[in-house]
Amino acid sequence: MMKNDKELILSDTIMCAVLKLEADAVGVTLEEYVDRFLAVFYNESDKLQPIITHQ
């Protein structure tokens, strides 16, 4: 499932432009940034809760 999601993200020009800015800011490639996000999304989703929910 992660591979399909990665391909979908990387096929979107606007998404890639935004994520590349973030990847560059932390010193990784776009692909590394997407891989790490998807790993957290699927394996450690509790780390994303503050971003997703309104407190």
C-alpha positions in Angstrom: 0.0 0.0 0.0 2.8 2.4 0.8 4.3 2.1 -2.7 1.0 3.1 -4.3 0.6 6.0 -2.0 4.2 7.2 -2.7 3.6 7.0 -6.4 0.4 8.9 -6.1 2.1 11.7 -4.0 5.1 11.9 -6.4 2.8 12.1 -9.4 1.2 15.3 -8.2 3.2 18.4 -9.3 1.7 20.8 -6.7 2.1 18.3 -3.8 5.8 17.7 -4.8 6.5 21.4 -5.0 5.2 21.9 -1.4 6.8 18.8 0.0 10.2 19.6 -1.7 10.3 22.8 0.2 9.8 21.0 3.5 12.3 18.2 2.5 15.0 20.8 1.6 14.4 22.6 4.9 15.2 19.5 6.9 18.0 18.4 4.5 16.6 15.3 2.9 15.4 14.3 -0.6 11.8 14.5 -1.5 11.6 10.8 -1.8 13.1 10.4 1.7 10.7 12.9 3.1 7.7 11.1 1.6 9.0 7.7 2.7 9.3 8.9 6.3 5.9 10.6 6.3 4.3 7.4 5.0 6.2 5.3 7.6 4.9 7.5 10.4 1.4 7.6 8.9 1.1 3.8 8.8 3.2 2.8 11.8 3.1 5.7 14.3 -0.1 7.5 13.4 -0.5 8.7 17.0 2.4 11.2 16.3 0.2 12.9 13.7 -2.9 13.3 15.9 -2.0 16.9 17.0 -1.8 17.9 13.3 -5.1 16.2 12.4 -7.3 17.0 15.3 -8.3 20.4 16.7 -7.6 20.8 20.4 
